[in-house]
Amino acid sequence: MTEGHAEALMPLVLETMAAAGLGFDSLARVAVGVGPGSFTGIRIALATARGIALAAGIEVVGVDSFSAVAAALDPILRRGRSLLVAIDSRRSEIFGQYYEATGAPRSEPLVLLPAELIAMRPDGPLLIAGDGAPLLPECSESIRASGPGRPDAGTIAAIAAAGVDLRPPRPLYLRAPDVTPAGGLKP
């Protein structure tokens, strides 16, 4: 969806739970994607997740977009390769995070121009995943993962159920907002 998330999210949650035959009392934890991504989308998701968790009396946990994209990759494809998860910021920069071949994060999340992000690559074979991958320049010893390259709810739920790569339910913003409040004050 390009817009209308706020109106569509709760009906979708209710429809999904009804299809699964679950009530809110059967939930043990609420997982939410915390970004990076759309400022508005992240805020809507967090508010909804916190509301559900508060009403059900359960915890809410966050899963970042990099971990969700990385977890959805075929382990055979990852074997022996470092990983770069590149997420399209919808601006000139790319949100990126490098991982060791072992799966451990190699860097903190980054916000760089495509050429700068690739220039930081480690030596050796590299797998590039995420919807920002097509925006990066070609580089030797690299392959690009196929697929949508965006976090999906199933992967976020699986990460939360496993209890790994969890974050507090706070937005992972990697750049400043593009808006200025009334009166010209910076947020």
C-alpha positions as CSV (number, residue, x, y, z in Angstrom):
1,M,0.0,0.0,0.0
2,T,1.2,3.5,-0.7
3,E,-1.3,5.1,1.7
4,G,-4.2,4.1,3.9
5,H,-2.2,1.9,6.3
6,A,-3.8,3.4,9.4
7,E,-7.3,2.6,8.3
8,A,-6.4,-0.9,6.9
9,L,-4.1,-2.3,9.7
10,M,-6.6,-3.2,12.5
11,P,-9.2,-4.7,10.2
12,L,-6.4,-6.8,8.6
13,V,-5.2,-7.9,12.1
14,L,-8.7,-8.9,13.1
15,E,-9.3,-10.7,9.8
16,T,-6.1,-12.6,10.1
17,M,-6.8,-13.6,13.7
18,A,-10.3,-14.7,12.9
19,A,-9.0,-16.8,10.0
20,A,-6.5,-18.5,12.4
21,G,-9.2,-19.0,15.0
22,L,-7.3,-17.0,17.6
23,G,-8.4,-14.4,20.1
24,F,-6.3,-11.8,21.7
25,D,-6.2,-13.9,24.8
26,S,-4.2,-16.5,23.0
27,L,-1.3,-14.2,22.2
28,A,1.9,-14.5,24.1
29,R,3.8,-11.6,22.5
30,V,3.3,-8.9,19.9
31,A,6.1,-8.4,17.4
32,V,6.4,-5.2,15.3
33,G,8.8,-4.1,12.6
34,V,10.7,-1.0,13.8
35,G,12.4,0.0,10.6
36,P,14.2,1.6,9.1
37,G,11.4,2.4,6.7
38,S,8.7,5.0,6.3
39,F,8.4,7.3,9.3
40,T,4.6,7.2,9.2
41,G,4.4,3.5,8.6
42,I,6.6,2.7,11.5
43,R,4.7,5.0,13.8
44,I,1.4,3.4,12.8
45,A,2.8,-0.1,13.3
46,L,4.3,0.7,16.7
47,A,1.1,2.4,17.9
48,T,-1.0,-0.6,16.8
49,A,1.3,-3.1,18.3
50,R,1.5,-1.2,21.6
51,G,-2.3,-0.9,21.8
52,I,-2.8,-4.7,21.2
53,A,-0.1,-5.5,23.8
54,L,-1.5,-3.2,26.3
55,A,-5.0,-4.5,25.9
56,A,-3.9,-8.1,26.0
57,G,-1.5,-7.5,28.9
58,I,1.5,-9.0,27.0
59,E,4.9,-7.7,25.9
60,V,5.7,-6.1,22.6
61,V,9.1,-6.5,20.9
62,G,10.6,-4.9,17.9
63,V,12.4,-6.5,15.0
64,D,14.5,-4.3,12.7
65,S,14.2,-4.5,8.9
66,F,17.8,-5.7,8.4
67,S,17.4,-8.7,10.7
68,A,14.1,-9.6,9.0
69,V,15.5,-9.5,5.5
70,A,18.6,-11.5,6.6
71,A,16.5,-14.1,8.3
72,A,14.4,-14.7,5.2
73,L,17.4,-15.6,3.1
74,D,18.2,-19.2,2.1
75,P,21.0,-20.4,4.5
76,I,22.6,-22.2,1.6
77,L,22.9,-19.0,-0.3
78,R,24.5,-17.3,2.7
79,R,27.0,-20.0,3.4
80,G,30.6,-18.7,3.2
81,R,29.5,-15.2,2.2
82,S,29.4,-11.9,4.1
83,L,26.0,-10.2,3.7
84,L,24.9,-6.7,2.9
85,V,21.2,-5.9,3.5
86,A,20.4,-2.8,1.5
87,I,17.1,-1.1,2.0
88,D,15.8,1.6,-0.3
89,S,15.4,4.8,1.7
90,R,13.4,6.4,-1.1
91,R,16.1,9.1,-1.1
92,S,19.6,9.2,-2.6
93,E,21.0,7.2,0.3
94,I,20.6,3.5,1.1
95,F,20.0,2.1,4.5
96,G,22.5,-0.7,4.9
97,Q,24.0,-3.2,7.3
98,Y,26.8,-5.7,6.8
99,Y,26.9,-9.1,8.4
100,E,29.7,-11.6,8.8
101,A,29.5,-15.0,7.1
102,T,28.6,-16.4,10.5
103,G,25.5,-14.2,10.6
104,A,26.7,-11.8,13.2
105,P,26.4,-8.1,12.4
106,R,29.6,-6.6,11.1
107,S,28.5,-3.0,11.3
108,E,26.0,-0.7,12.8
109,P,23.1,0.3,10.5
110,L,24.4,2.8,7.9
111,V,22.9,5.5,5.8
112,L,25.2,6.1,2.8
113,L,25.2,6.8,-0.9
114,P,25.2,3.6,-2.9
115,A,28.9,3.9,-4.0
116,E,29.9,4.7,-0.4
117,L,28.1,1.7,1.0
118,I,29.7,-0.7,-1.5
119,A,33.1,0.9,-0.9
120,M,32.8,-0.4,2.7
121,R,32.4,-4.0,1.7
122,P,34.5,-6.7,3.3
123,D,36.9,-8.8,1.3
124,G,35.7,-12.0,-0.2
125,P,32.3,-13.3,-1.4
126,L,29.4,-11.1,-0.7
127,L,25.6,-11.7,-0.8
128,I,23.5,-8.5,-1.3
129,A,19.9,-8.6,-0.3
130,G,17.1,-6.2,0.2
131,D,15.0,-3.9,-2.1
132,G,18.0,-1.4,-2.2
133,A,20.2,-4.0,-3.9
134,P,19.3,-3.0,-7.4
135,L,20.4,0.6,-6.6
136,L,23.9,-0.4,-5.7
137,P,26.8,-0.5,-8.3
138,E,28.0,-3.9,-9.4
139,C,31.0,-5.3,-7.5
140,S,33.2,-8.3,-8.0
141,E,32.7,-11.5,-5.9
142,S,29.1,-10.5,-5.2
143,I,25.7,-12.1,-5.9
144,R,22.3,-10.6,-5.4
145,A,19.5,-12.5,-3.7
146,S,16.2,-12.7,-5.5
147,G,12.8,-11.9,-4.0
148,P,11.1,-8.8,-2.7
149,G,13.8,-7.9,-0.2
150,R,11.4,-6.3,2.3
151,P,10.6,-7.5,5.8
152,D,7.5,-9.6,6.0
153,A,5.2,-10.3,8.9
154,G,5.9,-14.1,9.0
155,T,9.6,-13.6,9.3
156,I,9.1,-10.9,12.0
157,A,6.9,-13.3,13.9
158,A,9.4,-16.1,13.6
159,I,12.2,-14.0,14.9
160,A,10.1,-12.8,17.8
161,A,9.0,-16.4,18.6
162,A,12.6,-17.5,18.6
163,G,13.6,-14.6,20.9
164,V,16.6,-13.5,18.8
165,D,17.5,-10.2,17.2
166,L,14.8,-8.4,19.3
167,R,14.8,-4.7,19.9
168,P,12.8,-2.5,22.2
169,P,9.5,-1.4,20.4
170,R,11.0,2.0,19.4
171,P,11.5,3.2,15.9
172,L,14.9,2.7,14.3
173,Y,15.2,6.0,12.5
174,L,18.5,6.4,10.6
175,R,18.0,9.9,9.3
176,A,16.2,13.1,10.4
177,P,12.6,13.6,9.3
178,D,11.8,15.5,6.1
179,V,9.3,17.8,7.9
180,T,9.7,20.9,10.0
181,P,7.0,21.7,12.6
182,A,5.0,24.9,12.3
183,G,7.0,27.9,13.3
184,G,10.2,26.6,11.7
185,L,11.3,24.7,14.8
186,K,13.4,21.6,14.2
187,P,11.9,18.4,15.7
